[in-house]
Amino acid sequence: MSREKDITIYDIADKLGVSPSTVSRALKNHASIGSSTRQRIITMANDMGYQANTFASNLRKQKTNTIGIIVHELNSNFITSVLSGIEKIAAQANYDLIIAHSSETSKKEAANASNLFHKRVDGLIASLAFDTDNLAHFKQFRDKNIPVIFFDRVFEEMEGTKVVINNFKAGYDATAHLVDQGCTRIACVTSNLKRNVYSERLRGYRQALQDKGMHYDEKLTIVDGLAEEDAIRSAKKILAMKPLPDGLFITNDFCAAVIMQTLKDAGLHIPADIAIVGFNNDVISKVIDPKLTTINYPGFEMGQVVARNLLNHLRGGWNINHTNTVIIKSELIIRGSSLKKNAGPQ
């Protein structure tokens, strides 16, 4: 079946016996067109099924009113909340979003970047994949003065604006809390140390141990993925430790929940045998038993901050290249999984 021809302003002008420029001005609500003529043109446009070609119009203005977003995954409460924050601010400014995800591979991330560049997005927001080790695929944006803001997973030393939390402090606070609860052998389960979020949380863990007068034991650090099968594998490594740790800092709530359940299935009591702190304040942290002590990572706020910074740059309000790092406040939320002092013998 052949596609119906799009209705143009020339078709409307021909029907009404007016000039195309009159139709164009009327549809843009221009003051030079009388109200009766404007209404007649709008009515005819609606009757004929006219749709304004805003994309072509924006291309003539060298803007598309779209923002590209690259995230490392979509199946994440944190990423979902970030996207919600971005969408709220973007919608208020009449910007559309094009969202792509890298599935944790730099190869797909680079393909996404190229695709969004050719779609002529006005700006780009990105969080890096596990194995991304350089930013060469973002150079095309900088060469065309298209602003790029990174969030959450970034290169700490890179130029340009990035929006993060203080992952070092968060890791420090989580570990210090476990020590304060009486834990003396604390293990850390984290992920790919190429990424700032995991390397910085581990650095905070190590510093807290040092400041509390405890020795860092490399054998108590597990670096693995965060999916269910990875978490089960990490739990089995914990169960094999001799002696068992009495505290766990796990840098992701879903991973923490799976590990906790695996340890409970093995007969351990939480927090009496092992106190646990997670990270992100995902929904799962509030529904498992006991409820999970965690770091609140305000994704919605982060999304809003990222979007506002980008839009302010696009409007000419300020230059994002003049600001290097924006730090969003995070905090430790204490729940039952870590309250070892209050847990009597089981």
C-alpha positions, 0 to 999 in steps of 0.5 A: 500500500502506497504511503499517503502524501504529506499535506503541505502549506502549499496544499492549504494555500491552494484550497483557500486561495491565499499565499503559502506565506500567509498560511505559514504565518497563520500557523505560527500565530503571527500577529500580522494575520487577522483572527478570522483568516487565522482561524479559517487556515487552522480549521482547514489545516486540521481538516486536511490532516496537516502536520508541522514538520518541526524536524525540518524546521529545527534543522534549518535553525541548526537545532533539533530540540533533542538530547541524546542519552547513553546509559550502561543499562536500563534494568536498574532502579538507579538509572530509571530514576536518573532518566526520570529526573532528566525527562522532567527537566527536558520536558519543561524546556520542550526537549525530546530525549533519545535514549540508548544503552551500551549493554556494558560494552564500549563497542556498543557505546561507541556505536550509540555515540555515532548514531546519536551524533548523526541524529544531530542531537543538541547535546549528549548525556552519558554514563560509561560502560564497564570496559570503556577505557577512552573517550575517543568516540565522544570527540566528534561531539566536541569537534562540533561544539555539541556539549557532553555531560557525563554522570555517575560512571566517569573518568575522574581526570577527564575535562568537561562537566561530570555529575557524581556523588562522593563515592570515596566518602560513601564507601568510607561511611559504609565501612566505618559504620560496620566497624562501629557496630563491632565488626572486626573482619570486613569483606568488600564486594565490588565490581569493575575497578576501571569504573570510578564508582567501584574503585572509589568505593573500594578506596573509601573502604580501605581508608576507613579500615586504616583510620579505624586501626584495622589491616586491609586484607586483599583476600577479603576483596571480591571483584565481580559482576553484579548480576544474580549469578555473579552475586551467588558466586561472590556469596560462595567465595564469602562462605569459603573464607576462613574465618568468615567475615563478620561484616560485608560492604557490597557496592550494589543493593541488588547484589547485596540482596542476593548475597544476603539470601544465599548466606541465610540459605546457608544457615547464617543470621543477618546481622548477628553472624554477618552485618551487611551494608549495600549501596544505592537505596534501591527498592529491594533494600526496603523489602528484604528481611532484614531491611538493608542498610545502604547508601542513598544515591539520589538518582532523580536529583542527579538526573535533574542536575545533569539536565539543568546544566546541559540546558543552561549551556544550550541556552547560553546561560553558562558554559559547562566547560567552565565547571569540572565536577558537580557533586550530589550529596549522598548519605548512609541509611541505617536499617536492620541488616547492619545493626550487629550491636542490637542483634542478640545471639541466635 
